[in-house]
Amino acid sequence: MPNNVWKAPVDVSFPHQDRQVVSGPFEAMTCLTNRWPNMSGLKFLRARMACKAALDGRVSADDARVVFVEAVSEAGGNAH
């Protein structure tokens, strides 16, 4: 089974929402599905695909993390 926890969690905040700490691709998929302010954009789509690939063991969890952080920025949020 692939390692589905990131070496460093991502603290995500979007305007008018509580912040959320995302620890891996599964939590990122939940965030992308349930909390995302704008479900469009190339980086949003890439993040969904990367997190799914990480869950399937096709890419590393930390590679998916990089794409997820880029998607947060694209959506107007902050990722720390």
Short mmCIF file of the C-alpha atoms (twelve columns), coordinates in Angstrom:
data_MODEL
# 
_entry.id   MODEL 
# 
loop_
_atom_site.group_PDB 
_atom_site.id 
_atom_site.type_symbol 
_atom_site.label_atom_id 
_atom_site.label_alt_id 
_atom_site.label_comp_id 
_atom_site.label_asym_id 
_atom_site.label_seq_id 
_atom_site.Cartn_x 
_atom_site.Cartn_y 
_atom_site.Cartn_z 
_atom_site.pdbx_PDB_model_num 
ATOM 1  C CA . MET A 1  0.000   0.000  0.000   1 
ATOM 2  C CA . PRO A 2  1.363   3.441  -0.906  1 
ATOM 3  C CA . ASN A 3  2.270   5.975  1.747   1 
ATOM 4  C CA . ASN A 4  -0.688  8.364  1.752   1 
ATOM 5  C CA . VAL A 5  0.537   10.886 4.307   1 
ATOM 6  C CA . TRP A 6  2.506   13.979 3.395   1 
ATOM 7  C CA . LYS A 7  5.820   14.721 5.074   1 
ATOM 8  C CA . ALA A 8  4.461   18.180 5.900   1 
ATOM 9  C CA . PRO A 9  0.721   18.853 6.263   1 
ATOM 10 C CA . VAL A 10 -0.809  21.778 4.385   1 
ATOM 11 C CA . ASP A 11 -2.696  24.422 6.354   1 
ATOM 12 C CA . VAL A 12 -5.379  25.581 3.888   1 
ATOM 13 C CA . SER A 13 -7.497  28.685 4.238   1 
ATOM 14 C CA . PHE A 14 -10.002 30.239 1.849   1 
ATOM 15 C CA . PRO A 15 -11.848 33.521 2.362   1 
ATOM 16 C CA . HIS A 16 -15.000 33.116 4.487   1 
ATOM 17 C CA . GLN A 17 -14.119 29.542 5.524   1 
ATOM 18 C CA . ASP A 18 -12.429 27.999 8.524   1 
ATOM 19 C CA . ARG A 19 -8.903  26.846 7.953   1 
ATOM 20 C CA . GLN A 20 -8.242  23.154 7.486   1 
ATOM 21 C CA . VAL A 21 -5.100  21.096 7.973   1 
ATOM 22 C CA . VAL A 22 -4.720  18.596 5.129   1 
ATOM 23 C CA . SER A 23 -2.360  15.699 5.878   1 
ATOM 24 C CA . GLY A 24 -2.454  13.681 2.676   1 
ATOM 25 C CA . PRO A 25 -4.106  12.987 -0.669  1 
ATOM 26 C CA . PHE A 26 -7.267  11.478 0.837   1 
ATOM 27 C CA . GLU A 27 -7.941  14.595 2.905   1 
ATOM 28 C CA . ALA A 28 -7.017  16.716 -0.105  1 
ATOM 29 C CA . MET A 29 -9.624  14.909 -2.222  1 
ATOM 30 C CA . THR A 30 -12.205 15.594 0.479   1 
ATOM 31 C CA . CYS A 31 -11.223 19.270 0.515   1 
ATOM 32 C CA . LEU A 32 -11.298 19.463 -3.294  1 
ATOM 33 C CA . THR A 33 -14.742 17.856 -3.342  1 
ATOM 34 C CA . ASN A 34 -16.466 19.464 -0.352  1 
ATOM 35 C CA . ARG A 35 -14.811 22.795 0.409   1 
ATOM 36 C CA . TRP A 36 -13.437 24.110 -2.849  1 
ATOM 37 C CA . PRO A 37 -14.629 27.640 -3.658  1 
ATOM 38 C CA . ASN A 38 -14.367 27.261 -7.445  1 
ATOM 39 C CA . MET A 39 -14.402 23.794 -8.972  1 
ATOM 40 C CA . SER A 40 -12.812 24.813 -12.223 1 
ATOM 41 C CA . GLY A 41 -9.379  25.674 -13.404 1 
ATOM 42 C CA . LEU A 42 -6.489  23.658 -14.709 1 
ATOM 43 C CA . LYS A 43 -4.697  23.355 -11.370 1 
ATOM 44 C CA . PHE A 44 -7.897  22.190 -9.645  1 
ATOM 45 C CA . LEU A 45 -8.259  19.418 -12.218 1 
ATOM 46 C CA . ARG A 46 -4.569  18.525 -11.986 1 
ATOM 47 C CA . ALA A 47 -4.810  18.343 -8.177  1 
ATOM 48 C CA . ARG A 48 -7.778  15.955 -8.326  1 
ATOM 49 C CA . MET A 49 -5.925  13.729 -10.797 1 
ATOM 50 C CA . ALA A 50 -2.679  13.849 -8.794  1 
ATOM 51 C CA . CYS A 51 -4.382  13.007 -5.494  1 
ATOM 52 C CA . LYS A 52 -6.261  10.126 -7.109  1 
ATOM 53 C CA . ALA A 53 -3.008  8.868  -8.622  1 
ATOM 54 C CA . ALA A 54 -1.331  9.072  -5.203  1 
ATOM 55 C CA . LEU A 55 -4.162  7.092  -3.630  1 
ATOM 56 C CA . ASP A 56 -3.750  4.490  -6.377  1 
ATOM 57 C CA . GLY A 57 0.030   4.370  -5.838  1 
ATOM 58 C CA . ARG A 58 0.883   5.755  -9.283  1 
ATOM 59 C CA . VAL A 59 2.626   8.896  -7.960  1 
ATOM 60 C CA . SER A 60 4.087   9.791  -4.601  1 
ATOM 61 C CA . ALA A 61 1.942   11.508 -2.019  1 
ATOM 62 C CA . ASP A 62 4.418   14.382 -1.850  1 
ATOM 63 C CA . ASP A 63 4.225   14.924 -5.628  1 
ATOM 64 C CA . ALA A 64 0.449   15.228 -5.222  1 
ATOM 65 C CA . ARG A 65 1.046   17.713 -2.385  1 
ATOM 66 C CA . VAL A 66 2.911   20.084 -4.707  1 
ATOM 67 C CA . VAL A 67 0.040   20.074 -7.198  1 
ATOM 68 C CA . PHE A 68 -2.531  20.520 -4.407  1 
ATOM 69 C CA . VAL A 69 -0.715  23.597 -3.041  1 
ATOM 70 C CA . GLU A 70 -0.685  25.109 -6.542  1 
ATOM 71 C CA . ALA A 71 -4.444  24.521 -6.795  1 
ATOM 72 C CA . VAL A 72 -5.050  26.267 -3.470  1 
ATOM 73 C CA . SER A 73 -3.235  29.308 -4.799  1 
ATOM 74 C CA . GLU A 74 -5.197  29.213 -8.067  1 
ATOM 75 C CA . ALA A 75 -8.473  29.175 -6.083  1 
ATOM 76 C CA . GLY A 76 -7.492  32.297 -4.133  1 
ATOM 77 C CA . GLY A 77 -6.591  30.505 -0.919  1 
ATOM 78 C CA . ASN A 78 -3.503  30.303 1.231   1 
ATOM 79 C CA . ALA A 79 -1.488  27.162 1.862   1 
ATOM 80 C CA . HIS A 80 1.182   26.999 4.543   1 
# 
